[in-house]
Amino acid sequence: MEGITIPPEVYTNPVVLWVIVAGVALGLLIKFGKSYASQLAPLFTWWSQRDVRRLQRQGELEKAAEALNDQRNRLLSVQLSGVSAQLEGVLRQAREDAERHHREIESVRNQLSATQAQLADTQVQLTKALAEIASLRSELAAYQASSPQTKS
């Protein structure tokens, strides 16, 4: 057996080292585990319940996230209600302004119609006056032509 040697690359390989460490740990656990089982029981219990604790934490986080989401939804609803009220106020004001402008336009149209009627009446009177002036001029011209003119 002297001729058989283990090259150093074998026992310095990380995989081999981990296998050796695991074997030693397993051997120690088997030898001393029975005597320390009662002392190590809380550690094994803690280790075995880590998934349960993780699920509980995840459930608590989900409940907290749901509560925050509900709170955010309530706040957004309040904000949207405020924005809706503002928009309704703006719409109501716009309608009132539109009605007021419509009344003003109607008032101006009525004034314009009255002014146009007065203008038409004035034009008729002016036409009559111009016709009368023309007839008076012609009468004056006829009078001046028929009467003797005195020159001094």
C-alpha positions, 0 to 999 in steps of 0.5 A, spaced: 500 500 500 505 504 500 505 505 492 498 508 493 498 516 494 492 521 494 494 527 490 494 533 493 489 536 488 483 531 490 483 533 498 484 540 496 478 540 491 472 545 494 467 539 493 471 534 497 472 539 502 465 540 503 463 533 503 468 532 508 466 537 513 459 535 512 461 528 514 464 530 520 458 534 522 453 528 520 458 524 525 458 529 530 451 530 530 449 522 530 454 521 536 452 527 540 445 529 538 442 524 542 445 527 548 443 534 546 437 533 543 433 536 548 437 542 548 437 542 541 429 541 540 428 549 540 433 550 535 430 545 531 423 547 532 425 554 530 428 552 524 422 548 522 417 553 523 421 558 519 416 557 513 410 558 518 413 565 520 415 567 513 407 566 511 405 570 517 409 576 516 407 575 508 400 575 511 401 581 516 404 585 510 398 584 505 393 586 511 397 592 512 398 593 504 390 592 503 389 597 509 393 602 506 390 601 499 383 602 502 386 608 506 389 611 499 382 609 496 378 613 501 383 619 500 382 619 492 375 618 493 375 625 497 379 628 492 375 626 486 369 629 490 372 635 491 374 636 484 367 634 482 364 639 486 369 644 483 367 642 476 360 643 478 361 650 480 365 652 474 360 649 470 354 652 473 358 659 473 359 658 466 352 656 465 350 663 469 355 667 465 352 664 458 345 666 460 347 673 462 351 674 456 344 671 452 340 676 456 345 682 454 345 680 447 338 680 446 337 686 450 342 689 445 338 686 439 332 689 442 336 696 442 338 695 435 331 693 433 329 700 436 334 704 433 333 701 426 326 703 427 327 710 429 332 710 423 327 708 418 322 713 421 327 718 421 329 717 414 322 717 412 321 724 415 328 726 412 325 724 405 318 727 406 322 734 408 327 733 402 321 733 398 317 739 401 324 743 401 324 741 393 317 743 392 318 750 396 324 751 392 320 750 386 315 754 388 320 760 391 323 759 384 316 760 380 315 766 385 321 769 384 320 768 376 313 771 377 314 777 381 318 783 378 325 784 381 327 791 383 334 793 383 336 799 387 
